Amino acid sequence: MGLPQSGKTSLYNSLTKSKRNENRDLKVGSVKVPDLNLDKISDWYKTEKKVYGEIDLTDPESLISFDSSSDFLEKKNLQEIQKFDGVIFVVRAFKNESIPHPYGEVNFLNDIEQFVIESRLIDVQIIEKRISNLSNYDKSLNKQEKENIDKKINKLKELSDLIESGEHFFSEKISDDHRALVDSTFLMAKSPIMLIINSDENNQIDQVDIDKAKSLLNQNTKVLQIPLKFEEDLLEIKEEEAKEFRNELQIENNINMFFESILNISKSICFLTAGKKECRSWILKKGLTAVEAAGKIHSDIARGFVRAEVIHIDEIIKHSSEKEAKDKGIIKREGKNYIINSGDVINFLFSV
């Protein structure tokens, strides 16, 4: 998500390795997620095939502006955002007179502030609609039921006022009671956000400005500085040449750090299936069980689930073979309700 010329499409192209037509309202691409654990287990097994897990990235049309008259408030855009696990917000920090900025000057802190103000307005409108719906309760309700609804309405009004005044959704002033009332309601304030500052390759952003950016969004927001035009240009040359060019200019590859942050904001982990023929990384939501992970691979495995044989990547590579790990009793047998951990290497046993 970002303003025109912010670099969001360059980011999309760099990650999906595509040069797709920009005349579409919405672009969706699958991206392989680098996984060091998969690299380790593949080397250990000397596998014939290595398959990385994938995530879907969406590149919607650019925001015209962040003001209340912008297309950003359109229902179709809000509906799209609600489907996402997180938002990547791209702001421009590079200066180039041939590339105009929608506000007339390049100031990424100002862009963030405008985005935050508009997001608050959206959330206030959503909460006010919820209040309006609750206010039209059935008049035949008994006294206690009406009092309960009135309490909810008052709490929602408090939440609306707090958000409008600039309080972060997860600040101490907003209570768990407030948050519980909108647990199943989409709010921009609840959307996990990662901030990408699109600079040029020769310009480091001051830490002071990065801290200011975090304070505007949320102190827990992950912020990455990436020269997106530079990364997009590297698509034109071979991967090995790109690596040498990057080393020569001493430019860190923040794209890999990007994927770590994506997994964090989407509350996901990677688990592994491994063998001589194929080693594969699977992306799964945190907190899911063995049988749910089995279903990620194939519905038949979940339906006929018997047990999961589990060992962590750091344990298995200490041994010379899978047989040795089994003989030492390090591979655990787990049932349907076992919670999957990042780096688990799993063999699913099933019967259908």
ZAGULO-569189 format. One record per residue (C-alpha): x, z, y. Coordinates in steps of 0.25 Angstrom, whole numbers, plus 5000, padded with zeros to 4 digits. Layout:
! ZAGULO-569189
XZY/...
***
This chain:
! ZAGULO-569189
500050005000/500549975014/500449895027/500749745028/502249725027/502549865022/503149815009/502149854999/502049714993/503549704993/503549834985/502449774976/503349654973/504549734971/503949814960/503049714953/504249604955/503149514960/503049414972/501549404972/500649344982/500349434993/498949374996/498249464986/497449584990/497949664978/499149644969/499449724957/500649724949/501249794937/502649864938/503549914928/504050054930/505450084928/505650194918/507050254915/506450324902/506050194897/507450134899/508050254892/507150254880/507250094879/508750114878/508650224868/507750144859/508550014862/507149954863/506749804862/505749814874/505549904886/504249914894/504049984907/502750054911/502049984922/501250024935/500249934943/500549914958/499549864967/499849794980/498649794989/498449715002/499249785014/498549885022/498249815036/498349955043/498050095040/496950105051/495450135048/495149985050/496049945039/495749875026/496349995019/495050075021/494349965013/493650015000/494349914991/495749974995/495350114993/494750074979/496150004976/496950124980/496050224972/496550144959/498050174962/498850284956/499650294969/499950224982/501250164986/501250155001/502250065008/502750075022/503649995030/504950045036/505749915038/505749845051/505649695052/505149625065/504649505057/503749595048/502649655057/502149795055/500649815056/500849925066/501849855074/503049945070/503749995058/503450145056/503250185042/502850325045/501750275054/501250185043/501150305034/500450385044/499450275046/499250265031/499050415030/498050415041/497250305035/497250365021/496750495027/495550425034/495250355020/495250495013/494350555024/493350445022/493350465007/493150615008/492050595019/491350495009/491450604998/490850705008/489750615011/489350584996/489350744994/488450765006/487450675000/487150774989/485850794981/484950884990/484350934977/485651004973/485651164973/486251254983/487551274976/487751124973/487551094988/488551204992/489551154982/489451014988/489551065002/490851134999/491351004993/490950935006/491651045015/492951035007/492950885008/492750895023/493950985023/494750885015/494350775024/494750845036/496150895030/496450745026/496050695039/496950795046/498150745039/498250845027/498850785014/497950795002/498850874995/499250975006/498951125005/497851115016/497051025006/496551114995/496351084980/494851104982/494950994993/495750904983/494850934971/493650874979/494250744980/494950744966/494250624962/494150554975/495150454980/495950494992/497150424998/497750555000/497750584985/498450444982/499850464978/500750384988/502150334987/502750285000/503750165000/504450155013/504850005014/506150005022/507249895022/508449915013/509449965024/508550065031/508350205025/507150285029/507450425035/507050545026/506350605038/505350485039/505150485024/504750635025/503850595036/503250495027/503050595016/502350695026/501350585030/500950555016/501250675007/502550745005/502450704990/502450554993/503550484987/504350394997/505250284994/506050195003/506150054997/506549925004/505449834998/505849705004/507249724998/506649764985/505749634985/506849544988/507649604976/506549534967/507149404971/508449434963/508849484949/508649624946/510149644944/510549584957/509449664964/510149794958/511549744963/510949714977/510249844978/511549924974/512349844984/511449874995/511250024990/509750014990/509150114980/508050054971/506850144975/505950054967/506250134955/505950264962/504650194966/504250194952/504550344950/503650374962/502550284957/502450364944/502450494952/501350454961/500450394950/500750514942/501250434930/502350444920/503050354910/503050384895/503750294884/503550234871/504750184864/505350114852/506350014847/505349894851/504849944864/505050064874/503950074885/503650154897/502150194899/501550244913/500550354911/499850454920/500450594920/499750694912/499150604902/499150634887/499850564875/498550494871/498350444885/499750394885/499450324871/498250254877/499150204888/499850124877/498650084869/497250134867/497350134852/498550234853/497750324861/496550314852/497350334839/498250434845/498950524834/500150584842/501250554851/502750574848/503450614861/504850634865/505350624880/506350514883/507450614887/507350674873/507350554865/508550484871/509350604867/509250564852/509850454845/508550404839/507050424839/507150474824/508150584829/507250634840/506150644829/506950714819/507350814830/505850834833/505950804847/504850694847/503550774849/502250744843/501150754853/499650744853/498650674862/498650774873/500150774875/500450744890/501450634892/502750654900/503550554907/504650504898/503950534885/504250444874/503050434865/502650374852/501150374850/500550384835/499150334834/498150294823/497050194825/
***
